[in-house]
Amino acid sequence: MAPEHTTPAGGKACHQLLRRIPKVDECLLRLAGEPSLPADAPMTLVTKVVRQVLDTLRQAILAGEVVTPDDLEFPSVLARILKEVQRQNRSRFRRVINATGVIIHTNLGRSLLPRAAMEQIQQAGCRYSNLEFDLDTGRRGSRYALVEELLCDLTGAEAALVVNNNAAAVLIVLETLARGKEVIVSRGQLVEIGGSFRIPDVMARSGALLKEVGATNRTHLRDYENALTEETGLLLKVHCSNYRIIGFTSQVSNEDLVALGRRHGLPVMEDLGSGCFVDLSRFGLMKEPTVQEVVASGIDVVTFSGDKLLGGPQAGIILGRRQMIDRIKKNPLNRAMRIDKFTLAGLESILRLYLDEQKALSTIPTLAMISAPVEQVDRRAKRLARRLRKELADRCRITVEETMSRVGGGAMPEQNLVSRAVVLAPDISVSRLEQLLRQQDLPVIGRIEDDRFIFDMRTVADDEVVDLASVIISVLVGN
Ligand SMILES: *Cc1c(COP(=O)(O)O)cnc(C)c1O
């Protein structure tokens, strides 16, 4: 059916409406003197938006949607165009306020960097640097040398290499040490993390052959032992980042696996996922082996992310025996996975902070948010609640309540950090509130629980409270 015939007003009325749509050139002419047209909006963008808006009107008329002659007058058309130009002219990649309470939020940028790291990154960006230049000899240097020594000092490893992310780290290690050979892994550790990273798939890409052993809940040393053949190239342990097997379970200790590897001349690798340099059990989280402990257990190669619990930039860190790291460095894949100068600048700066654990805990945002005492979060929540009550007391109930934050990033699933939230029972639907908060110039992301809206203040910085309050107030007062 042709759209014209569905027009309730009939073909003729439709035709008249179409003729009333302003011309592109006329719109552009009138926009030229318009004070609310963003001064920095490029002409190409404005022209594109004018065409889009006029085309939308045309389609609406043809589809028989209600379009009044007023909708086609300049004031109305120009207002639509200006709103759309403003929307399209702002950056697509934007700051948001994370009030979800998920600290390492993969969708919201994972780890935040401390100021010191940002200064280094800024410098790396707008000044020349010794990225690959050895200032002692005046010859070409290696970018990795800038962080290798620090990584070794901090962890006790013999050698280190950094690639783009931990997924790349796992891939290059397997490709170097086990291509065409069998890699023995426990069935309970065949992890899928988000974004289609699955151990069996990565293994297949690396050219290594997966040999799974044991049962989902229990794997014993003899399972690894029985699977050893002439074809075995590596024993692999994978951290069950985002799930836990509970109940009747057992996995083989690093020490036992290392001893088995030694007896048979086989390397042992561990993909730690979210490697951490600090024991976080004192903040109420489960005891996880630190990177230093894993290195000390004798594991030959360890890989982990730079931007999970480490709290640094996106990177994949590989630690291990010198002879193996040297082989990995020479793999041509290494060139394809190499980190850029921003990562390097940020990473070095983070690693330096770890030289003093207390400093790391207080300045690296990921660690500071994990270790923040609940009283501190409570004070922040009360500050927000006070501001909101001043403006919104008659519109909705505002309370400060206990809630649970999560570490996130696939680290420490099922574990909570006691936190405080500002809770709103708004006079509009919570799903509408969620949508409005998300669509502001400074978007705010929170949680919905039991038909109420939760702002978990563990992931909101002290200097964001004022902005957060203004966004919430303008959304609720304006709607
Ligand atoms: C997160 C994770 C990865 C991937 O790390 P990225 O840095 O996100 O690439 C690999 N393995 C495990 C076990 C993980 O938890």
The ligand as a MOL file (V3000), in Angstrom:
LIG
                    3D

  0  0  0     0  0            999 V3000
M  V30 BEGIN CTAB
M  V30 COUNTS 15 15 0 0 0
M  V30 BEGIN ATOM
M  V30 1 C 39.0140 -9.9930 32.5060 0
M  V30 2 C 39.6660 -11.2820 32.1980 0
M  V30 3 C 40.3520 -11.4590 30.9810 0
M  V30 4 C 40.4070 -10.3790 29.9440 0
M  V30 5 O 41.0730 -9.2640 30.3980 0
M  V30 6 P 40.9590 -7.8770 29.5690 0
M  V30 7 O 42.0060 -7.0310 30.2040 0
M  V30 8 O 39.5700 -7.4070 29.7590 0
M  V30 9 O 41.2630 -8.2110 28.1570 0
M  V30 10 C 40.9390 -12.6680 30.7400 0
M  V30 11 N 40.8700 -13.6740 31.6460 0
M  V30 12 C 40.2180 -13.5330 32.8180 0
M  V30 13 C 40.1790 -14.6940 33.7550 0
M  V30 14 C 39.6060 -12.3380 33.1390 0
M  V30 15 O 38.9530 -12.1850 34.2800 0
M  V30 END ATOM
M  V30 BEGIN BOND
M  V30 1 1 1 2
M  V30 2 1 2 3
M  V30 3 2 2 14
M  V30 4 1 3 4
M  V30 5 2 3 10
M  V30 6 1 4 5
M  V30 7 1 5 6
M  V30 8 2 6 7
M  V30 9 1 6 8
M  V30 10 1 6 9
M  V30 11 1 10 11
M  V30 12 2 11 12
M  V30 13 1 12 13
M  V30 14 1 12 14
M  V30 15 1 14 15
M  V30 END BOND
M  V30 END CTAB
M  END
